[in-house]
Amino acid sequence: MLEDAINAWHDAVNRRDLEAAQAAVTDPVDVSGPRGAGPIPAAAFAGWIIRSGIRLSPISYHPAGPGSMVVEQEASWDGGEPAQVATLFRVRDGRIALAHRFASLHEALAAAQQ
C-alpha cells in the first residue's frame, strides 16, 4: 500500500494530472522543497505540478519506518538538466500526507530518523 500510494503520486505528477494529484494526497498535505515547507491544500499541490514543470523518476526506495519511505529520484524541471534528489514520503490512509524533498539521499534518510 505504501509503494502503491507513492507510485500513484509519481504518476500523477509526471502526467500533470491535476485530478489524480489531488486524489493522491491528503488535504492538507505537508510539503517542503527549496522554496519552503508546510501544509498546503491539495488543490495548491496540484497547481504546483503545473507551475514547477517538475518530472520525477524513482531510482531507489528506502523504507524509513511505519508508513514512511525515502525515494531517491532523478528530477528535471521543464526539460532542464536532470538532478538527483530524494523525497521523504509519509502515507496516511493510502494517500501522501508528507512529501519533503532533499538535495541528497543522505539528507532525506537522516530526516526520516528524526
Phi and psi in degrees as GROMACS dihedral restraints (atoms count N, CA, C in turn):
[ dihedral_restraints ]
;  ai    aj    ak    al  type     phi  dphi    fc
    3     4     5     6     1   -61.4    20    10
    4     5     6     7     1   -52.6    20    10
    6     7     8     9     1   -65.2    20    10
    7     8     9    10     1   -34.6    20    10
    9    10    11    12     1   -60.8    20    10
   10    11    12    13     1   -44.1    20    10
   12    13    14    15     1   -64.7    20    10
   13    14    15    16     1   -41.3    20    10
   15    16    17    18     1   -68.2    20    10
   16    17    18    19     1   -41.2    20    10
   18    19    20    21     1   -66.2    20    10
   19    20    21    22     1   -38.7    20    10
   21    22    23    24     1   -63.3    20    10
   22    23    24    25     1   -38.1    20    10
   24    25    26    27     1   -62.7    20    10
   25    26    27    28     1   -49.4    20    10
   27    28    29    30     1   -59.8    20    10
   28    29    30    31     1   -43.1    20    10
   30    31    32    33     1   -61.1    20    10
   31    32    33    34     1   -46.5    20    10
   33    34    35    36     1   -62.8    20    10
   34    35    36    37     1   -43.4    20    10
   36    37    38    39     1   -62.6    20    10
   37    38    39    40     1   -48.7    20    10
   39    40    41    42     1   -70.2    20    10
   40    41    42    43     1   -29.0    20    10
   42    43    44    45     1   -87.5    20    10
   43    44    45    46     1    -6.5    20    10
   45    46    47    48     1    55.1    20    10
   46    47    48    49     1    42.1    20    10
   48    49    50    51     1   -92.2    20    10
   49    50    51    52     1    99.0    20    10
   51    52    53    54     1   -64.8    20    10
   52    53    54    55     1   -39.1    20    10
   54    55    56    57     1   -65.0    20    10
   55    56    57    58     1   -45.9    20    10
   57    58    59    60     1   -66.0    20    10
   58    59    60    61     1   -35.2    20    10
   60    61    62    63     1   -64.0    20    10
   61    62    63    64     1   -44.9    20    10
   63    64    65    66     1   -62.9    20    10
   64    65    66    67     1   -37.9    20    10
   66    67    68    69     1   -72.1    20    10
   67    68    69    70     1   -23.0    20    10
   69    70    71    72     1   -81.2    20    10
   70    71    72    73     1   -13.5    20    10
   72    73    74    75     1  -122.4    20    10
   73    74    75    76     1   159.1    20    10
   75    76    77    78     1   -75.1    20    10
   76    77    78    79     1   166.6    20    10
   78    79    80    81     1  -127.2    20    10
   79    80    81    82     1   103.4    20    10
   81    82    83    84     1   -82.4    20    10
   82    83    84    85     1   168.9    20    10
   84    85    86    87     1  -117.8    20    10
   85    86    87    88     1   138.0    20    10
   87    88    89    90     1   -89.8    20    10
   88    89    90    91     1   118.0    20    10
   90    91    92    93     1  -125.0    20    10
   91    92    93    94     1   158.4    20    10
   93    94    95    96     1  -151.1    20    10
   94    95    96    97     1   155.1    20    10
   96    97    98    99     1  -173.0    20    10
   97    98    99   100     1  -163.9    20    10
   99   100   101   102     1   -64.2    20    10
  100   101   102   103     1   -18.2    20    10
  102   103   104   105     1  -103.1    20    10
  103   104   105   106     1     9.7    20    10
  105   106   107   108     1   131.1    20    10
  106   107   108   109     1  -176.6    20    10
  108   109   110   111     1  -146.8    20    10
  109   110   111   112     1   157.0    20    10
  111   112   113   114     1   140.1    20    10
  112   113   114   115     1   174.3    20    10
  114   115   116   117     1   -74.6    20    10
  115   116   117   118     1   139.3    20    10
  117   118   119   120     1  -134.4    20    10
  118   119   120   121     1   153.9    20    10
  120   121   122   123     1   -63.8    20    10
  121   122   123   124     1   152.7    20    10
  123   124   125   126     1   -57.4    20    10
  124   125   126   127     1   -36.4    20    10
  126   127   128   129     1   -64.8    20    10
  127   128   129   130     1   -36.2    20    10
  129   130   131   132     1   -68.8    20    10
  130   131   132   133     1   -35.7    20    10
  132   133   134   135     1   -61.3    20    10
  133   134   135   136     1   -45.0    20    10
  135   136   137   138     1   -60.3    20    10
  136   137   138   139     1   -41.1    20    10
  138   139   140   141     1   -63.9    20    10
  139   140   141   142     1   -34.3    20    10
  141   142   143   144     1   -59.8    20    10
  142   143   144   145     1   -37.4    20    10
  144   145   146   147     1   -55.7    20    10
  145   146   147   148     1   -45.6    20    10
  147   148   149   150     1   -71.3    20    10
  148   149   150   151     1   -48.1    20    10
  150   151   152   153     1   -63.2    20    10
  151   152   153   154     1   -40.3    20    10
  153   154   155   156     1   -79.0    20    10
  154   155   156   157     1   -28.5    20    10
  156   157   158   159     1    66.9    20    10
  157   158   159   160     1    21.9    20    10
  159   160   161   162     1   -77.9    20    10
  160   161   162   163     1   147.7    20    10
  162   163   164   165     1  -132.8    20    10
  163   164   165   166     1   135.5    20    10
  165   166   167   168     1  -129.4    20    10
  166   167   168   169     1   122.9    20    10
  168   169   170   171     1  -111.4    20    10
  169   170   171   172     1   117.1    20    10
  171   172   173   174     1   -61.8    20    10
  172   173   174   175     1   138.1    20    10
  174   175   176   177     1  -108.7    20    10
  175   176   177   178     1   -47.7    20    10
  177   178   179   180     1  -150.0    20    10
  178   179   180   181     1   152.6    20    10
  180   181   182   183     1  -115.6    20    10
  181   182   183   184     1   136.6    20    10
  183   184   185   186     1  -132.9    20    10
  184   185   186   187     1   105.0    20    10
  186   187   188   189     1   -55.4    20    10
  187   188   189   190     1   139.0    20    10
  189   190   191   192     1  -133.8    20    10
  190   191   192   193     1    31.9    20    10
  192   193   194   195     1   112.4    20    10
  193   194   195   196     1   174.6    20    10
  195   196   197   198     1   -58.4    20    10
  196   197   198   199     1   123.6    20    10
  198   199   200   201     1    73.5    20    10
  199   200   201   202     1     9.5    20    10
  201   202   203   204     1  -127.4    20    10
  202   203   204   205     1   146.4    20    10
  204   205   206   207     1  -151.7    20    10
  205   206   207   208     1   139.4    20    10
  207   208   209   210     1  -103.4    20    10
  208   209   210   211     1   130.3    20    10
  210   211   212   213     1  -119.7    20    10
  211   212   213   214     1   120.0    20    10
  213   214   215   216     1   -79.3    20    10
  214   215   216   217     1   136.0    20    10
  216   217   218   219     1  -137.8    20    10
  217   218   219   220     1   155.7    20    10
  219   220   221   222     1   -98.7    20    10
  220   221   222   223     1   122.7    20    10
  222   223   224   225     1  -114.4    20    10
  223   224   225   226     1   144.6    20    10
  225   226   227   228     1  -142.5    20    10
  226   227   228   229     1   151.5    20    10
  228   229   230   231     1  -122.7    20    10
  229   230   231   232     1   120.4    20    10
  231   232   233   234     1    46.8    20    10
  232   233   234   235     1    43.6    20    10
  234   235   236   237     1    77.2    20    10
  235   236   237   238     1     7.2    20    10
  237   238   239   240     1   -71.8    20    10
  238   239   240   241     1  -177.6    20    10
  240   241   242   243     1   -60.6    20    10
  241   242   243   244     1   133.9    20    10
  243   244   245   246     1   -70.5    20    10
  244   245   246   247     1   153.1    20    10
  246   247   248   249     1  -137.6    20    10
  247   248   249   250     1   149.2    20    10
  249   250   251   252     1   -88.0    20    10
  250   251   252   253     1   131.5    20    10
  252   253   254   255     1  -135.0    20    10
  253   254   255   256     1   176.2    20    10
  255   256   257   258     1  -142.7    20    10
  256   257   258   259     1   143.4    20    10
  258   259   260   261     1  -123.6    20    10
  259   260   261   262     1   131.0    20    10
  261   262   263   264     1   -88.7    20    10
  262   263   264   265     1   120.6    20    10
  264   265   266   267     1  -110.7    20    10
  265   266   267   268     1   141.1    20    10
  267   268   269   270     1  -125.2    20    10
  268   269   270   271     1   132.3    20    10
  270   271   272   273     1  -112.8    20    10
  271   272   273   274     1   136.0    20    10
  273   274   275   276     1  -134.0    20    10
  274   275   276   277     1   126.9    20    10
  276   277   278   279     1    53.4    20    10
  277   278   279   280     1    39.2    20    10
  279   280   281   282     1    78.5    20    10
  280   281   282   283     1     8.8    20    10
  282   283   284   285     1  -127.3    20    10
  283   284   285   286     1   155.4    20    10
  285   286   287   288     1   -73.4    20    10
  286   287   288   289     1   118.9    20    10
  288   289   290   291     1  -100.0    20    10
  289   290   291   292     1   -22.2    20    10
  291   292   293   294     1  -147.2    20    10
  292   293   294   295     1   132.5    20    10
  294   295   296   297     1  -139.1    20    10
  295   296   297   298     1    98.3    20    10
  297   298   299   300     1  -109.6    20    10
  298   299   300   301     1   119.7    20    10
  300   301   302   303     1   -94.1    20    10
  301   302   303   304     1   141.1    20    10
  303   304   305   306     1  -129.1    20    10
  304   305   306   307     1   159.9    20    10
  306   307   308   309     1   -74.8    20    10
  307   308   309   310     1   -16.6    20    10
  309   310   311   312     1  -148.3    20    10
  310   311   312   313     1   158.1    20    10
  312   313   314   315     1   -61.0    20    10
  313   314   315   316     1   -42.7    20    10
  315   316   317   318     1   -56.5    20    10
  316   317   318   319     1   -46.5    20    10
  318   319   320   321     1   -63.6    20    10
  319   320   321   322     1   -42.0    20    10
  321   322   323   324     1   -66.1    20    10
  322   323   324   325     1   -42.1    20    10
  324   325   326   327     1   -65.5    20    10
  325   326   327   328     1   -37.9    20    10
  327   328   329   330     1   -65.0    20    10
  328   329   330   331     1   -41.9    20    10
  330   331   332   333     1   -64.2    20    10
  331   332   333   334     1   -34.8    20    10
  333   334   335   336     1   -65.3    20    10
  334   335   336   337     1   -25.0    20    10
  336   337   338   339     1   -84.8    20    10
  337   338   339   340     1    -8.5    20    10
